[in-house]
Amino acid sequence: MRKFLLSRGGRGSKTSLPFQPTVQQTVSGSSALLQASRNGYLSQVKYLVEERHVDPHSCEDEAKLSPLHFASAFGRLDIVRYLVEERNCHTECRNKFGSTPLHLAAVGGRLGTVKYLINEGGCDPMCRGRNGWTPLHCACKGGRLDTVKYLIEEKNVDSSCQAKDGILPLHIASSNGHLPVVKLLVEDYHCNPGVKDKSGTTPGELAQRKGHVEISSYLSSMEKAVPSEASPYFIPEDTSLLRESEDASHEEVEGM
């Protein structure tokens, strides 16, 4: 799961897919459909499906990504709607890594697409990939603050849901250097900053390994407010540490 997105590309985004179709592959109708879905060309998608009879469910790249995966990953909501509502594409189709279109939309912060897939496409907001990752894990990987808030506050996703290896969303946000998301999880949703995964690693330790010094220091200071053997959730008796970091947290969020 950790490999399924993140590189570069997309309109105004740093997220992309791990495999871009080559010039040779665009010769086939299926690859042309993937490219059109990725780039947001609805008229081309309709032409290929309706006039050239290209299968909208086809997956012709090595990561087993369908047109719906591509459209969702890059937030092409008009194409997502067309594929789901007019071509009956299954919203919980899986790629090579077990990821659904919702996982890819979440990691890219495509909030409109995330909302559509859940509310109109029938996707489970707690659906899990091959490694147990949920869309919340993915949103935390991408540092997508609005998507994290939406999943937790409006869809009641567990802010401390665990993947198969015991990895929590807080581990993911910390490891990928997303301080605003880390602060949100700790201060607003009371995630335990010292929680350990199955290997015994805390979010702060992951941040330190990746060179995210500010996050590591923040989590270390917040651990002082947590009793030993605390659950993944905590509400500190001494809230002074939370109050001290509140203003800085708001400034960080507003600056995104």
N, C-alpha and C positions, 0 to 999 in steps of 0.2 A: 504494500500500500504506500509506503513512504516514497516509492519511486514513480508513482503513477502520474504525477504532474510536475510542475515547477521547472521552468527553464527560462524561456523568454517568448514574447510574442503577444498577439491579441491587441485590440484597440485600446491604447492607454493602459495596458496592463503588463505586469512582469510575469504573468503565468502563461504557460504554454503546455503543450503535450510532449511526451518523451519521444515521439516518433512522428516526423513530418513526412508525408508522402513525397516521393522523389518524382523527377520529371518523367521517368519511364513509367511509373505507376499511374500517373494521371491520364495515360492513354485509355485505360479502362473506364467504363461508366461508373463503377463502384467507387473508384478512387476520385473521380471527378465529383461525385456526390459528396464524398467526405470533405473535399476541399471547399465546395460551395457551402456546406453546412458550417464549416469552421469559419469561413470568411463572411458569413451572413448574407449570402446572395439567394434570397428566397425565390426569385423568379427562375434562377438556374436550377435550384432544387426541384421546383415544380416541373420544369421542363424535362429534367432527367428522369423523374419518377413517372410523370404522366405521359410524356411523348416518347421517351427512350425506354420506358419500362424497366428502369433500374430498380432493383429491390431496395426499398428504404430500410430494410432490416439487415442489410449486408454489412459484413465486417471484413475489410480487405487490408488491414495493416497488422503488423506483428503484435501490437498490443491488444488486438481484438476490440477496437473501438468502433462503435457504430456511428451513423450520422447523428443520432440523438445524443450520444456521448460528446461529440464534437460541438454540436450546437449548444448544449448545456454548459460545457466547459468555458465557452467564450461568450455566454450570455445572449445568444441569438434567440430571444424569446419568441419572435414571430415564427421562426423555423421550428422551434420546439413545439409550439402550438399546432403547427401544420402536421408535423410528424405524428404527434399523439392523437389529435382530434380527427384528422382526415385520413391518415395512413395507418392508424391503429398500432403504432409502435409501442412496445412494452416499456413502461417507464422504469422498471426495475431490472432491465437487462444488465448483464455483467461483462466487464472487460477481462483481460488476462489476469488482472490483479484482484478480481472480485469486486471492483468498484462499479457503482451504479451512476447514472447521469447526475443524481442528486449529490453524490460524493464530489464529483468533479465541479459542479456548480458551487458547492460550498467552499472548496479550497480556493476557487477563483473569486469568491465574494460576490457572486452573481445573485444578489438577493431577490430580484424579481423572478428569476428562474427558479430559485430555491422555493419561493412561496408558491409559484405555479405548480411545480412538481409535487409538492406536499398537499396543497389545498385542492387542486383540480386534477392532478395526475395520480393521486392516490398513493404516493410514496410514503413509506414509513419513515418518520424523522429519526428513528432509532435504528434504521437498517444498518447492517454491519458488513464490512468487506471481509476478505479472506483472513486478515489478521485481527479481526474484531473491531476495526476502526469504524466509528460512526461519522455522520456528517459534521458533528461538533468537533471531533478530532481533526477533521479536514479543515474546517474553518479556522481552528486554532493554528494549524500548520501554516496557513496562508496569512495569519494575522488579521482576519476579517472581523473586525469588532462588531459591526452591525449584524452580521450573520450569526455570530456567537450570541448576541443579545436576543435576536429573534428566536433562535432554536431553544434557548433556555427559558425565556420569559413568555413567549407566545405558544410554543409547542411542548413545553414542559419536559424538555430533554434534561436528563440528569447531568448536572455540571461536573460530576465526578465519576461518570461512567467509565468503566475499565475495558481496555482491549484485552486480547488473550494473554499478553505478556504483563498485564497489570498496569500498562501505560494509561495514564489519565490525560484529559485535555490539557491540564496544567503542565504536565511533562512536555507535551508537544509544543505548547506556546513558549515555554522556557527554552527548550532546545533550539527553537528556530528564531529566538531573539526578539519576540514580540512583547515588549514591556507593557504597553497599554492593555493587551489581552490578559497578561499575567496579573496585573493589578485588578482588573475587572473580576477575574475568577476568585482572587483572594479576598478582596475588599467588599465586593457586592454579593458574591455568591458563596463566600465563606469556605472556599476550598482550602484544605490543609496544606500550607506551604512546605511542610516536611514529610508529606506522604511518600511512601516508597513503592516502587514497582516490584515485580516478582524477583528481580535481580538485586533488590535492596538499594536501588538508586533513587535519590530524591530529585525533584525538579531543579533545585539549586545546583546540585552536582552536575546535572546535564548541561545547564547553562554555563557553568564554569569550564567544562570540557570543551565547549564550543566557543569559548572566548567572550561570552556575553557577561562581562563583569558587572554591569549595572544591575542586571537581573539577578545574578548570583548574590550580590550584596543586599539587594532588596529582600529577597527570599530569606536570607540568613537573618536579617533583622526582624522579619515577620515571624520567624519560627520561635522567637523569644516569647511571643504571646500565646503559643500553643502548648497545652499540657502534653506530657509524654503519653505515648500510646493513644493519641487522639485518632478519631475516625477521619475519613477523607473530608468530612465537613467539620467546621469548628466555628464557634462564636466566642472570641476571647473575652475573658472577664475584664482585662485591662485593655480598653479600646484606645488608649493614647497613641499607640503606634499607628492605628488606622487613621486617627484624626490628623496626625503629623504628615501622613503621606497623601491625604485626601486632595489638597489643593494641587499638588504636583501631578497627581493622577488625572485630575480634570484638565489641566493644561496640556498634558500629553495627549489625551483623547481628542480635545478640540483642535489640536494641531495636525491631526491626521487628514 
